[in-house]
């Protein structure tokens, strides 16, 4: 989970505000504030968390995850994905080390970049391209 904390040790009906975690703090702080305001339990926060993470959850081997990504892409459901952590640390490294090579093998993920900058890669050109030549030559434009 995002907090890198095992909640199975707690009574589900215990107040959430009394808990402390070592992992990701942002989401947990929101949960803590809601708990304090509304007197929510660990069970209540678990339900809210489950409702809030309504994005597809891909679980399994690298091939299984790549299958799901490929199905969404080829089925026109998605043209990209945001990878979020299922556990910390480790999720991003596992995705890069195992899923990305599988997607590359399938021709669904680039094997090299097309330019030197993000603007190059996205085909956006450079901010100075639209400026008059005399302005560019005088060095008055953004670098």
N, C-alpha and C positions, 0 to 999 in steps of 0.2 A: 504494500500500500504506500501511498505518497509520504506517509509519516515515518516509515522504517520502524514501525512499532507493532508489537503483537498485542492486539486488543482482546484476545481470547481469555486473558487472565482476569478480566474485569467482569463484574456483575453488569449485565446489560441494562439493568434498571437503575444503575448508580448515576449520580450526577456527572455530566461530562466535564464541567468546569474544574473539577479537582484533578484532572489528568495532565501529565506533562510528557512531551515526546521529544526525541532528539533529532528526528528527521526534518522534512520540509515544514516550515513554520507558517507560511502565509495562509494556506487553506485551513490549517489547524487553528490559527488565531481567529479566523472568521467563525469557525465552529464553536470556539470557546466563547466568543462574544454573544453568539446566538443562544448558547446554553445559559449564559448568565442572565440574559434578558428574558428568555422564555422558559427557564428551568428545564432544559432538555436533558434527557438521559443519553447514555452511550447508544442504546437502541434507537432513540429518536435521531441522533446524529448519523448513525449508520444508514437509516432509511433515507434521510435527506441527501446524504452523499451518493447513495445508489441512484436516487432520482436525478441528481445533478449531472451525473456522468452518463448521459444518454447516447453517447457516441458508440459506434460498433467497437466491440472488444474482441480482438483477435488473439486467440490463445492456442498454443501448440508448438510444434517444431517450426524451424525456419521455413520449411516447405509448406506447412499448413498456413502460416501467416502470409507467405507469398501467394498461396492459392487465393486467399481472401482478398488480398490487395489486387491481384490480377482480375478476379471476378468483378470487383467494383469498378475497376478501370475499363475493362473490355465491355462491361455491361452498361457503361455510360453513367454510372451512379456517382463517380468521383473522377476528378482529374488530378487529384493530389491528396495527401494525407498529412495530418499533424500527428506526430508520434509523441505520446505522453508516457510517463513512467508508470509501470505497474508495481515496481518495487525500486527502492534506491538503496544502495548504488547498484548499477548493473544493467538496467533496461536499455539505455542508449548504446552502451558498448555491445551488448548482445545483438541489438538490431543491426548495427553497423557491421559487426563481425560475421553474422550468420544470415540475416534476411537480405541485406543489400546485395551480397554476392549472388544469392539465388535470384533476385530480381534482375540483376545484370545478366546472368546466364539466360534468362528468359527474354532479354531485350527490352525490359520495362524500366530500367534505370541506367542512366549514363555511366560510362566507364571513364570519361575524362571531361574536363570543362572546355567550353568553346572559346573562352576569352580569359583575360587576366583579372577582370573586375566583375562584380555582381552585375553591374550595368551591361558589360559586354555579354555575359552569360544570358541575360534576359533579353538581349537585343534592343536595349533602350538607347543606345548611343551615348554621347557624352554631353554634359550640360552646356559646354561651350560651342557645340556644333551649330546651334541656331543663332549665334551672335555674329554680327558683322565682322569681316576679316580684320579691319583696322583695330577693332576692340580686342580681338584675340591676339593680334600681333603686339599690341601695347602691354599685354599682360594684365589687363584690367579685369579679366574674367576669372571666374572661380577655377581653381586647379582641380 
